[in-house]
Amino acid sequence: MVTDGCGAGVAMAVWSTSSFASVTVFLQLVFPRVSQAQTFSFPFRKPETCSHNQYFDISALSCVPCGANQRQDAQGTSCVCLPGFQIISNNGGADIICKKCPEDRKGVTKDGWNCISCPGSLTAEGKCHCPTGHILVERDVAGTLLSQATCKLCDENEDSFTVANALGNRCVRCEPTFINTSRSCACLKPNILTGGLCFSSTGNFPPHMISAARYGELGMSLISEWFAKYLQSSAAACWVYANLTSCQALGNMCVMNMNSHDSVTFDACRLFQFVFEHTAGLRTVHSISFWRQNLPWLFYGDQLGLAPQILSTTPLPTNFSFKGQNQNTKMKFVAASYDVRGNFLKWQTLEGGVLQLCPDTETRLNAAYSFGTTYLQNCVIPLSKLLTDFPTPIFYDLYLEYTNEHQHQYIWAVPVLNLNLQHNKMFVNQDSNSGKWLLTRRIFLVDALSGRENDLGSQPRLIRIATQISLSIRLVPNTKNGNIYPPLITIGYSDIDVKDPNSQFVKISFSVKYEMNQGEAHTQTDIALGVLGGLAVLSSLLKTAGWKRRIGSPMIDLQTVMKFLVYYAGDLANVFVIVTVGTGLYWLIFFKAQKSVSVLLPMPAQEERFVTYVGCAFALKALQFLHKLISQITIDIFFIDWERPKGKVLKAVEGEGGVRSATVPVSIWRTYFVANEWNEIQTVRKINPLFQVLTVLFFLEVVGFKNLALMDSSSSLSRNPSSYIAPYSHILRYAVSAALWLVIGIIQIMFFAVFYERFIEDKIRQFVDLCCMSNISVFLLSHKCFGYYIHGRSVHGHADTNMEEMNMNLKREAEIQPAQPVWLSG
């Protein structure tokens, strides 16, 4: 039995081992092993690195040889047959079979699948070639392949007016300008052929057109290939035929030249002005004198003083409000967009970052058009990205959409201040005087087209980028309903010499700012400073007179004048503090709490006066603090010990060898103790500085009161991190911090005076009681003839006693109320 059991166990073990080995072998066959020495890297190949007889395998990411009689196609990701070979089968990649064409049919059809006899020569690709004006016919109307291809001449006679198309496979009707000018498909001299159009030379069209693109920032210009090809034809088609697209294209070329022109050079803008002046007989568009029929609206005119009238004469017929049922905080800007050839693309809103080159979330980008929110966006973008994203410029005419009182939708044209505009070679829009400005209408973001020389497909030599875009909103003075003047777009372009786009970077900024006339606020501030400053003079005079009386000097000398100035510095510092805190609280309350918009925050440039006032207050307070410190360290303090000696003692006399009686000395330790307590109460304050600072920081950072200082209309203490965070206002930050500091300080003072001193401890009164218990008076002489006195003489006669006598004195005080210690000044 034992032997049988053992044999069965051995057999089972053998079977298990063999089964495990079989499973292991099976798994190794099914699932390939990963060798410890195997690497996961391979050569890096690009399609352009493959040779002409190889193609780039998009699956293996490597170069693979093409088959026999094959070469790489134009994209480099497949193979095609060599010239003179037709396709037998094509499954992509190298899976293509080519067969050589017979001698009597050496040509290959355009699709590459058949061989055909050609009527003339062959092209480099082995296709049939036809003369100019002919089209190649390889199949009949039913699609049957002809035995021999033919070249058909397009009929240019008056009944047909057809020419071969660009591909040479169809006859199409001639361009209308050829027919209108020469009644044929040829633009023969003396007619003018330009931009693929034909014009008569008998008109009074201006000669000597300049195809130069101006780059005023770099102080140079170059012959633009785009202008050379299309400027003359666009201007001629616009003027002669009133072609809408050509007029838009001409206007675009003027905008690419920064709307700059002079009276001598016939460049793009001068040509536009020429067409504008010679179409005065046409009607205007929407009764706008600057907008001529068939032409784009580019200028507001060149009269001096016109810009202020446009910007601050007529308010927009719409209202804005921060709160309430009629809340309206969304500015609906729309743009009519055109491509560089003058084709209208679409109407589009500016939301989503249409004018913002800096990338960001849609929520933050759209915050730029929330009324009352000061917006600032900055970034650095590689030049290569701009070249990729903007191969041709897109042009925008900007408008502000609004709804009138009858709920009808209207749009208001938004003027543009182009800082790069030159009028007679002068940058007039960079002048601080708005009366010299020349406002325009159309803008673009990136122009990488006009800077191309000789070849439109080459890399541009120069590129022009809108690196500074600012939207300004001005509030109508004394408005109570949130009325604004027309917004102004200020745009500045940077001209960049393209050298290495991958290593060149561009700084971009986009901002929205709000303005209002601060003249009245400045007047009120000046009045407050004048009135309070006068009161400060009176207060300083009174303080100086009191100081003269205390030092016992009736004469007015240099020291008196200096003392008056020091007192006046402290009082004037208080005036600046009162005015700045009041001003800050005014802007905080009236801006954040208003419903219909009536006030807007001062801009950073308008806050300079406020910052100056704060700086003056700090400097004058520092001077007052220094004066106070000097006054305190020059005070004379006397501790008067009223303790009398207790009898006499026998004392040996040195040198005489005798003994005589002497008065018992009074201990100095009580005086030391009182002086030490005097030093300790020097730091007693009604507010705790550490608690004050930590509490203010807690409310600002943790509770979120700092969000009240943001330059937006929200009064919320919490903000969503994913939303746009507006910049801080200096005035609001000062107001919020000062208000919190004052409120917390006042609460501490009230707590100290009402509760702490009454129910816990009053260190000053305790010091006075200590003086009485110690039988010591304190005399403080702050001036020659003025000081303070604490009468601490004990009613018990002696304070330097033992415990028993002191206990008896305390019992006596409990039974008979003694006189209170006295604090005197004078």
Salt bridges, closest charged atoms under 4 A:
GLU103 OE1 - LYS106 NZ 3.25
ASP111 OD2 - ARG139 NH2 3.41
GLU158 OE2 - ARG183 NH2 3.14
ASP262 OD2 - ARG214 NH2 3.22
ASP267 OD2 - ARG214 NH2 3.00
GLU351 OE2 - LYS330 NZ 3.58
ASP360 OD1 - ARG364 NH1 3.79
ASP389 OD2 - LYS385 NZ 2.66
ASP397 OD2 - ARG442 NH2 2.92
GLU405 OE2 - HIS406 NE2 3.59
ASP431 OD2 - LYS436 NZ 3.68
GLU453 OE2 - ARG461 NH1 3.47
ASP495 OD1 - ARG464 NE 2.78
ASP526 OD1 - ARG609 NH2 2.67
ASP571 OD1 - LYS543 NZ 2.83
GLU607 OE1 - HIS730 ND1 2.99
ASP641 OD2 - ARG670 NH2 2.73
GLU643 OE2 - HIS798 ND1 3.09
GLU701 OE1 - LYS706 NZ 3.06
ASP712 OD1 - LYS592 NZ 3.14
ASP712 OD2 - ARG719 NH1 2.72
GLU757 OE2 - LYS686 NZ 3.19
GLU761 OE2 - LYS763 NZ 3.51
GLU813 OE2 - HIS796 NE2 2.81
